[in-house]
Amino acid sequence: MGLKILKGNITFADIPESKLRHFTRKDGTEDTGLDISIIQRKEPDKFGNTHAIYVTQKKEEWLNKEPKIFIGNARLMDLDELREKYNKQKNRYEDDTSF
């Protein structure tokens, strides 16, 4: 079993300002954070995404069954498989001396 990685993206425009956490770091610098939840889909979607990314709900929101705020997708990738695929493509290109 190879090294696995979740690769994804989020849409910042869909994040309500009220969900952002503004805080001060130990060194005194200001920063902003967002708590997210990454949920595995039962089956990949039509684009191959295996996970959905949501803004984490507070306990009260979850108990009141408020709608989750969807902000992106992710897919589980096997880095060893990607390296193997890349090397095959690279070798095929290097072996092509027809030009």
VMD Tcl script that draws the C-alpha trace (Angstrom):
set ca {
  {0.00 0.00 0.00}
  {1.47 3.31 -1.07}
  {1.53 6.69 0.57}
  {-1.92 8.28 0.41}
  {-2.73 11.97 0.19}
  {-5.98 13.94 0.09}
  {-5.78 16.55 -2.65}
  {-8.57 19.08 -2.91}
  {-9.73 22.64 -3.22}
  {-12.07 24.97 -1.43}
  {-14.14 27.95 -2.55}
  {-13.47 30.94 -0.28}
  {-16.48 32.91 -1.53}
  {-18.82 30.39 0.12}
  {-17.35 30.85 3.62}
  {-19.41 33.19 5.82}
  {-17.34 35.74 7.75}
  {-19.04 34.57 10.96}
  {-17.34 31.16 10.60}
  {-13.81 32.59 10.50}
  {-11.81 32.57 13.73}
  {-9.56 35.58 14.26}
  {-6.83 34.97 16.82}
  {-3.46 36.14 18.04}
  {-0.50 33.80 17.84}
  {2.04 33.39 20.65}
  {4.43 35.67 18.76}
  {1.78 38.42 18.70}
  {0.84 38.17 15.02}
  {-2.81 38.16 14.02}
  {-4.23 35.31 11.96}
  {-7.49 33.85 10.71}
  {-8.56 30.21 10.79}
  {-11.45 28.02 9.72}
  {-12.50 24.68 11.18}
  {-13.30 22.22 8.40}
  {-14.70 18.70 8.23}
  {-13.67 16.33 5.45}
  {-16.22 13.61 4.87}
  {-15.64 10.50 2.75}
  {-18.28 10.02 0.08}
  {-20.01 6.64 -0.25}
  {-18.92 6.61 -3.89}
  {-16.73 8.95 -5.95}
  {-18.63 11.68 -7.79}
  {-18.53 12.05 -11.58}
  {-15.20 13.93 -11.31}
  {-13.52 11.26 -9.17}
  {-13.78 13.21 -5.91}
  {-13.84 10.85 -2.95}
  {-14.37 13.42 -0.17}
  {-16.49 16.52 0.48}
  {-15.27 19.50 2.52}
  {-17.61 21.44 4.78}
  {-17.31 24.18 7.39}
  {-17.42 22.40 10.75}
  {-20.74 22.87 12.50}
  {-21.09 23.88 16.13}
  {-22.87 21.37 18.35}
  {-26.07 23.47 18.35}
  {-26.09 23.69 14.54}
  {-25.65 19.94 14.26}
  {-28.38 19.20 16.82}
  {-30.77 21.61 15.07}
  {-29.98 19.85 11.76}
  {-28.97 23.13 10.12}
  {-27.65 22.71 6.58}
  {-23.91 22.13 6.22}
  {-21.88 24.74 4.33}
  {-20.19 22.93 1.44}
  {-16.91 24.56 0.43}
  {-15.05 22.03 -1.70}
  {-14.00 18.57 -2.80}
  {-11.01 16.30 -2.38}
  {-9.84 13.00 -3.77}
  {-7.71 10.31 -2.23}
  {-4.56 9.75 -4.26}
  {-1.87 7.10 -4.04}
  {1.51 8.79 -4.55}
  {3.25 5.54 -5.51}
  {0.69 4.97 -8.30}
  {1.17 8.55 -9.52}
  {4.97 8.12 -9.60}
  {4.61 4.85 -11.53}
  {2.25 6.45 -14.05}
  {4.58 9.44 -14.48}
  {7.62 7.19 -15.00}
  {5.78 5.12 -17.63}
  {4.81 8.28 -19.53}
  {8.33 9.65 -19.22}
  {9.87 6.39 -20.50}
  {7.42 6.26 -23.40}
  {8.41 9.81 -24.39}
  {12.15 9.07 -24.08}
  {11.79 5.85 -26.14}
  {10.03 7.69 -29.00}
  {12.87 8.46 -31.42}
  {10.65 8.84 -34.48}
  {11.01 12.62 -34.72}
}
mol new
graphics top color blue
foreach p $ca { graphics top sphere $p radius 0.5 }
foreach p [lrange $ca 0 end-1] q [lrange $ca 1 end] { graphics top cylinder $p $q radius 0.2 }
display resetview
